[in-house]
Amino acid sequence: MRVTVDKDLCIGAGQCVVSDPDVFDQDDYGLVELLTDSPSEEHRKAVKEAEHVCPARVISVED
């Protein structure tokens, strides 16, 4: 699984961090920071949830 984010379009809602704080964080401006672009399988469900709940649709997950 490969995760990418478009930080330029992030609105800082933070739903990704709520979904999986081991994969996503927010910088000093509240924008998404990707802690790992290839999380382990145990994070799959939470990362897919983050992709789904992101209001700005800046998270992409490829299998």
Wavefront OBJ file of the C-alpha trace (Angstrom):
o trace
v 0.000 0.000 0.000
v 1.290 3.444 -0.968
v -0.151 6.648 0.515
v 0.223 10.129 -0.938
v -1.170 13.472 0.182
v -1.531 16.819 -1.565
v -0.531 19.208 1.191
v -1.213 22.219 -1.054
v -4.937 21.400 -1.082
v -5.222 20.403 2.600
v -7.691 22.470 4.639
v -6.476 21.256 8.037
v -9.606 19.415 9.151
v -7.480 16.796 10.946
v -9.749 13.838 10.240
v -6.769 11.891 8.936
v -4.983 12.220 12.274
v -8.085 11.066 14.106
v -8.296 8.060 11.777
v -4.662 6.986 12.136
v -2.193 9.089 14.159
v 0.589 6.603 13.377
v 0.412 7.501 9.669
v -0.830 11.110 9.650
v 0.054 14.219 11.634
v -0.429 17.956 11.250
v 2.310 20.568 10.895
v 2.458 23.887 12.759
v -0.111 25.315 10.327
v -2.527 22.401 10.817
v -1.816 20.875 7.413
v -1.413 17.155 6.832
v 1.969 15.556 7.330
v 2.509 11.999 6.175
v 4.587 10.071 8.713
v 5.052 7.103 6.386
v 4.110 6.647 2.753
v 4.036 2.851 3.007
v 2.274 1.858 6.232
v 1.991 -1.784 7.229
v -1.120 -3.846 6.502
v -2.398 -3.364 10.046
v -3.059 0.297 9.127
v -5.004 -0.460 5.936
v -8.507 -0.014 7.369
v -7.656 3.233 9.180
v -5.803 4.704 6.189
v -8.682 3.877 3.850
v -11.029 5.523 6.363
v -8.815 8.637 6.381
v -8.960 8.729 2.587
v -12.753 8.477 2.716
v -13.396 11.091 5.446
v -10.963 13.756 4.217
v -13.197 16.711 3.262
v -10.608 18.095 0.821
v -9.899 14.666 -0.755
v -6.132 15.146 -0.510
v -5.307 11.556 0.490
v -4.719 8.861 -2.132
v -4.164 5.192 -1.376
v -2.821 2.760 -3.947
v -2.730 -0.977 -3.314
l 1 2 3 4 5 6 7 8 9 10 11 12 13 14 15 16 17 18 19 20 21 22 23 24 25 26 27 28 29 30 31 32 33 34 35 36 37 38 39 40 41 42 43 44 45 46 47 48 49 50 51 52 53 54 55 56 57 58 59 60 61 62 63
